[in-house]
């Protein structure tokens, strides 16, 4: 029996889902990511995802920032490339961690 496809955006936005997210790279190969957080910033949602296995061009323990955007009438995850936005997302994430009492360096 094959697994039912779940849209990664729907999976991320499901508060009961803490499973890893599977995205497909440019070679249409599945890449699994661990959900870290979703940050709301400037009316956009930015998921922070950590590759579950080593990924070329991404350092060990380095998370990636995506943006949820509409593509062809459907929500999709796009890799965020604007360094200023990425910095702002992580700044807000670390602020939330500190507010929750988590010690961040």
Backbone as ProteinMPNN parsed JSONL, in Angstrom:
{"seq_chain_A": "XXXXXXXXXXXXXXXXXXXXXXXXXXXXXXXXXXXXXXXXXXXXXXXXXXXXXXXXXXXXXXXXXXXXXXXXXXXXXXXXXXXXXXXXXXXXXXXXXXXXXXXXX", "coords_chain_A": {"N_chain_A": [[0.841, -1.178, 0.0], [0.682, 2.154, -0.918], [1.947, 5.255, 0.432], [-0.133, 8.007, 1.284], [-0.102, 11.079, -0.401], [0.842, 14.063, 1.176], [0.441, 17.438, 1.203], [3.242, 19.461, 1.724], [3.028, 22.027, 2.868], [0.498, 21.974, 4.057], [1.018, 19.957, 5.918], [2.977, 21.212, 7.511], [1.48, 23.31, 8.604], [-0.359, 22.017, 10.143], [-1.241, 21.712, 13.406], [-1.098, 19.383, 14.879], [0.751, 17.815, 13.697], [3.927, 16.557, 13.874], [5.721, 15.307, 12.39], [8.489, 14.598, 10.166], [9.151, 16.612, 7.262], [8.804, 16.099, 3.811], [10.408, 17.182, 0.997], [11.019, 17.875, -2.496], [13.932, 17.891, -4.425], [15.695, 19.675, -7.094], [16.276, 17.589, -8.782], [14.183, 15.97, -8.531], [14.322, 14.3, -6.335], [13.528, 12.915, -3.169], [13.836, 14.824, -0.182], [14.322, 14.871, 3.181], [13.173, 16.791, 5.933], [13.504, 18.158, 9.202], [11.109, 19.624, 11.248], [11.486, 22.793, 12.613], [10.571, 25.428, 13.361], [7.937, 27.83, 12.732], [7.916, 31.011, 11.624], [6.248, 34.048, 11.813], [6.365, 36.874, 9.893], [6.264, 40.114, 8.716], [3.732, 39.707, 7.436], [4.104, 37.274, 6.207], [4.718, 33.71, 6.256], [7.365, 31.863, 7.543], [8.829, 28.92, 7.431], [11.261, 27.183, 9.339], [13.517, 24.803, 8.598], [15.35, 21.82, 9.14], [17.737, 19.889, 7.498], [17.321, 16.385, 7.5], [19.248, 14.544, 6.935], [22.715, 14.668, 5.906], [23.301, 17.326, 3.617], [24.226, 18.49, 0.47], [26.093, 21.457, 0.311], [25.022, 22.52, 2.583], [25.757, 23.178, 5.874], [26.523, 21.003, 8.689], [23.956, 20.735, 11.023], [22.899, 23.108, 10.226], [20.147, 25.071, 9.58], [17.516, 25.731, 7.201], [15.719, 28.453, 5.749], [12.472, 28.807, 4.634], [9.823, 30.158, 2.61], [6.315, 30.454, 2.7], [4.458, 30.576, -0.094], [2.193, 31.604, -2.687], [1.825, 29.66, -5.532], [0.884, 29.141, -8.742], [-1.786, 29.189, -7.878], [-1.779, 27.623, -5.589], [-0.578, 26.938, -2.256], [2.878, 26.899, -1.633], [6.189, 25.782, -0.731], [8.993, 27.754, -0.781], [12.453, 28.184, -1.094], [13.957, 30.604, 0.862], [15.867, 33.327, -0.205], [16.807, 35.828, 0.375], [19.098, 37.414, 2.256], [18.729, 39.328, 4.296], [16.097, 38.906, 5.085], [16.286, 36.258, 5.962], [18.062, 36.594, 8.132], [16.417, 38.206, 9.779], [14.32, 36.428, 10.311], [15.638, 34.407, 11.788], [16.519, 35.982, 13.924], [14.072, 36.685, 15.13], [13.195, 34.113, 15.804], [15.183, 33.312, 17.675], [14.649, 35.238, 19.614], [12.096, 34.45, 20.456], [12.766, 31.96, 21.558], [14.42, 32.796, 23.709], [12.492, 34.204, 25.206], [10.982, 32.068, 25.993], [12.582, 30.984, 27.85], [14.76, 29.533, 27.017], [18.18, 28.998, 26.732], [20.116, 30.649, 24.506], [22.93, 31.01, 22.432]], "CA_chain_A": [[0.0, 0.0, 0.0], [1.515, 3.342, -0.997], [1.578, 6.323, 1.344], [-0.919, 9.081, 0.694], [0.642, 12.329, -0.503], [0.39, 15.172, 2.002], [1.083, 18.69, 0.812], [4.138, 19.85, 2.814], [2.526, 23.228, 3.548], [-0.574, 21.505, 4.935], [1.652, 19.226, 7.018], [3.615, 22.195, 8.39], [0.475, 24.138, 9.28], [-1.169, 21.155, 11.0], [-0.66, 21.788, 14.743], [-0.945, 18.038, 15.426], [1.771, 17.099, 12.934], [5.327, 16.835, 14.207], [6.51, 14.423, 11.531], [9.393, 15.262, 9.228], [8.569, 17.099, 6.012], [9.54, 15.639, 2.634], [10.379, 18.059, -0.17], [11.74, 17.288, -3.627], [14.938, 18.802, -4.969], [15.609, 19.937, -8.535], [16.402, 16.306, -9.482], [12.975, 15.252, -8.136], [14.663, 13.334, -5.299], [12.98, 13.335, -1.881], [14.752, 15.298, 0.848], [13.557, 14.928, 4.426], [13.53, 17.892, 6.815], [12.948, 18.202, 10.548], [10.441, 20.892, 11.525], [12.055, 23.537, 13.739], [9.632, 26.481, 13.754], [7.361, 28.677, 11.688], [7.973, 32.394, 12.086], [5.41, 35.003, 11.086], [7.123, 38.11, 9.763], [5.815, 40.952, 7.596], [2.568, 39.068, 6.805], [4.501, 36.026, 5.565], [5.108, 32.615, 7.136], [8.691, 31.361, 7.198], [9.237, 27.7, 8.122], [12.681, 26.88, 9.508], [13.625, 23.353, 8.464], [16.702, 21.274, 9.253], [17.864, 18.637, 6.745], [17.408, 15.212, 8.371], [20.494, 13.879, 6.581], [23.617, 15.648, 5.291], [22.836, 17.866, 2.345], [25.288, 19.22, -0.209], [26.021, 22.909, 0.393], [24.431, 22.927, 3.855], [26.592, 22.711, 6.973], [25.889, 20.146, 9.683], [23.212, 21.505, 12.01], [22.464, 24.378, 9.628], [18.756, 25.031, 9.136], [17.175, 26.561, 6.053], [14.484, 29.221, 5.867], [11.593, 28.762, 3.474], [8.661, 31.039, 2.697], [5.097, 29.887, 2.125], [4.003, 31.518, -1.125], [1.243, 31.04, -3.64], [2.37, 29.338, -6.842], [-0.165, 28.531, -9.566], [-3.017, 29.071, -7.114], [-1.641, 26.742, -4.43], [0.528, 27.26, -1.359], [4.091, 26.118, -1.869], [7.37, 26.173, 0.04], [10.1, 28.223, -1.604], [13.644, 28.501, -0.321], [14.181, 32.046, 0.97], [17.234, 33.645, -0.624], [17.154, 37.18, 0.822], [19.844, 37.306, 3.512], [18.136, 40.2, 5.314], [14.896, 38.216, 5.581], [16.772, 35.093, 6.72], [18.573, 37.11, 9.411], [15.275, 38.666, 10.576], [13.593, 35.236, 10.747], [16.393, 33.786, 12.875], [16.501, 36.908, 15.052], [12.785, 36.513, 15.789], [13.201, 32.76, 16.365], [15.999, 33.339, 18.895], [13.931, 36.048, 20.592], [11.048, 33.593, 21.001], [13.416, 30.973, 22.421], [14.821, 33.475, 24.949], [11.258, 34.478, 25.958], [10.537, 30.779, 26.547], [13.55, 30.558, 28.852], [15.8, 28.712, 26.415], [19.465, 29.698, 26.626], [20.685, 30.633, 23.148], [24.224, 31.72, 22.393]], "C_chain_A": [[0.882, 1.236, 0.0], [1.007, 4.4, -0.023], [0.817, 7.399, 0.595], [-0.09, 10.353, 0.702], [0.008, 13.381, 0.397], [1.172, 16.405, 1.562], [1.963, 19.155, 1.969], [3.676, 21.104, 3.56], [1.414, 22.827, 4.507], [0.002, 20.776, 6.143], [2.295, 20.193, 8.012], [2.597, 22.985, 9.207], [-0.458, 23.331, 10.174], [-0.554, 21.137, 12.399], [-0.446, 20.414, 15.387], [0.164, 17.25, 14.732], [3.168, 17.523, 13.391], [6.266, 15.911, 13.437], [7.454, 15.249, 10.661], [8.639, 15.61, 7.947], [9.43, 16.606, 4.856], [9.304, 16.634, 1.499], [11.169, 17.377, -1.276], [12.687, 18.313, -4.21], [14.779, 18.935, -6.487], [15.76, 18.675, -9.381], [15.206, 15.397, -9.181], [13.27, 14.117, -7.16], [14.09, 13.826, -3.968], [14.088, 13.738, -0.907], [13.921, 15.515, 2.106], [14.105, 16.037, 5.323], [12.823, 17.747, 8.152], [12.337, 19.584, 10.753], [11.075, 21.542, 12.753], [11.045, 24.568, 14.242], [9.021, 27.096, 12.511], [7.283, 30.074, 12.283], [7.091, 33.258, 11.188], [6.134, 36.345, 11.088], [6.63, 38.864, 8.534], [4.724, 40.287, 6.758], [2.902, 37.803, 6.013], [4.821, 34.989, 6.63], [6.403, 32.01, 6.621], [9.004, 30.102, 8.011], [10.773, 27.603, 8.185], [12.765, 25.361, 9.544], [15.087, 22.935, 8.484], [16.782, 19.993, 8.439], [18.072, 17.459, 7.707], [18.678, 14.41, 8.118], [21.409, 14.923, 5.94], [23.153, 16.036, 3.89], [23.955, 18.707, 1.745], [25.053, 20.726, -0.111], [25.419, 23.428, 1.682], [25.273, 22.321, 4.977], [25.809, 21.858, 7.957], [25.214, 21.016, 10.744], [22.703, 22.843, 11.503], [21.045, 24.222, 9.086], [18.553, 25.992, 7.967], [15.854, 27.27, 6.314], [13.753, 29.15, 4.539], [10.514, 29.817, 3.666], [7.484, 30.306, 2.078], [4.539, 30.934, 1.179], [3.028, 30.812, -2.054], [1.925, 30.875, -4.997], [1.278, 28.598, -7.606], [-1.434, 28.248, -8.754], [-2.958, 28.166, -5.897], [-0.481, 27.202, -3.566], [1.69, 26.32, -1.615], [5.193, 26.623, -0.942], [8.471, 26.555, -0.929], [11.264, 28.55, -0.687], [13.849, 30.007, -0.319], [15.639, 32.336, 0.634], [17.699, 35.015, -0.161], [17.806, 37.102, 2.204], [19.249, 38.163, 4.626], [16.893, 39.549, 5.92], [15.314, 37.021, 6.433], [17.271, 35.53, 8.088], [17.426, 37.537, 10.325], [14.476, 37.478, 11.112], [14.329, 34.588, 11.915], [16.438, 34.686, 14.109], [15.192, 36.753, 15.84], [12.69, 35.143, 16.455], [13.987, 32.739, 17.676], [15.336, 34.166, 19.991], [12.844, 35.209, 21.261], [11.632, 32.525, 21.93], [13.812, 31.601, 23.756], [13.601, 33.76, 25.826], [10.715, 33.201, 26.613], [11.515, 30.23, 27.578], [14.636, 29.652, 28.33], [17.058, 29.54, 26.268], [20.005, 29.539, 25.196], [21.953, 31.467, 23.148], [24.161, 32.959, 21.562]], "O_chain_A": [[1.761, 1.352, 0.854], [-0.177, 4.449, 0.308], [1.085, 7.67, -0.576], [0.553, 10.671, 1.702], [-1.208, 13.571, 0.386], [2.402, 16.408, 1.553], [1.48, 19.238, 3.099], [3.912, 21.226, 4.761], [1.386, 23.288, 5.648], [-0.473, 20.956, 7.264], [2.17, 20.01, 9.223], [2.837, 23.29, 10.375], [-1.269, 23.912, 10.895], [0.542, 20.605, 12.576], [0.317, 20.301, 16.347], [0.478, 16.132, 15.142], [3.538, 18.694, 13.304], [7.437, 15.755, 13.782], [7.242, 16.443, 10.45], [7.635, 14.987, 7.602], [10.657, 16.688, 4.918], [8.169, 16.893, 1.099], [11.9, 16.419, -1.027], [12.307, 19.456, -4.462], [13.853, 18.382, -7.08], [15.415, 18.678, -10.563], [15.207, 14.215, -9.526], [12.574, 13.102, -7.146], [14.158, 15.018, -3.668], [15.129, 13.088, -0.82], [12.937, 16.254, 2.091], [15.316, 16.208, 5.461], [11.689, 17.273, 8.223], [12.974, 20.597, 10.465], [11.186, 20.915, 13.806], [10.704, 24.574, 15.424], [9.509, 26.914, 11.396], [6.657, 30.286, 13.321], [7.181, 33.199, 9.962], [6.471, 36.882, 12.143], [6.586, 38.309, 7.436], [4.779, 40.3, 5.528], [2.078, 37.317, 5.239], [5.154, 35.333, 7.765], [6.535, 31.688, 5.44], [9.406, 30.21, 9.169], [11.472, 27.902, 7.217], [12.168, 24.713, 10.403], [15.948, 23.607, 7.918], [15.98, 19.085, 8.655], [18.899, 17.532, 8.616], [19.134, 13.676, 8.995], [20.93, 15.958, 5.478], [22.687, 15.211, 3.105], [24.557, 19.535, 2.429], [23.962, 21.215, -0.407], [25.309, 24.639, 1.87], [25.477, 21.108, 5.027], [24.587, 21.97, 8.054], [25.834, 21.926, 11.294], [22.139, 23.626, 12.268], [20.775, 23.361, 8.249], [19.319, 26.936, 7.777], [14.983, 26.751, 7.012], [14.322, 29.395, 3.475], [10.32, 30.312, 4.776], [7.626, 29.624, 1.063], [4.189, 32.039, 1.593], [3.04, 29.588, -2.186], [2.516, 31.811, -5.535], [0.805, 27.551, -7.164], [-2.072, 27.208, -8.92], [-3.975, 27.956, -5.236], [0.483, 27.784, -4.064], [1.515, 25.114, -1.79], [5.134, 27.743, -0.436], [8.84, 25.768, -1.8], [11.073, 29.131, 0.382], [13.909, 30.625, -1.382], [16.541, 31.665, 1.136], [18.88, 35.335, -0.293], [17.153, 36.768, 3.192], [19.267, 37.757, 5.788], [16.667, 39.635, 7.127], [14.755, 36.798, 7.507], [16.94, 34.907, 9.097], [17.459, 37.259, 11.524], [14.005, 37.517, 12.248], [13.71, 34.254, 12.926], [16.397, 34.185, 15.233], [15.207, 36.697, 17.07], [12.156, 35.03, 17.558], [13.507, 32.207, 18.676], [15.449, 33.833, 21.171], [12.686, 35.247, 22.481], [11.051, 32.223, 22.973], [13.574, 31.017, 24.813], [13.656, 33.583, 27.043], [10.068, 33.258, 27.659], [11.31, 29.143, 28.118], [15.37, 29.055, 29.118], [17.019, 30.652, 25.743], [20.307, 28.432, 24.751], [22.023, 32.51, 23.797], [25.16, 33.665, 21.429]]}, "name": "protein", "num_of_chains": 1, "seq": "XXXXXXXXXXXXXXXXXXXXXXXXXXXXXXXXXXXXXXXXXXXXXXXXXXXXXXXXXXXXXXXXXXXXXXXXXXXXXXXXXXXXXXXXXXXXXXXXXXXXXXXXX"}
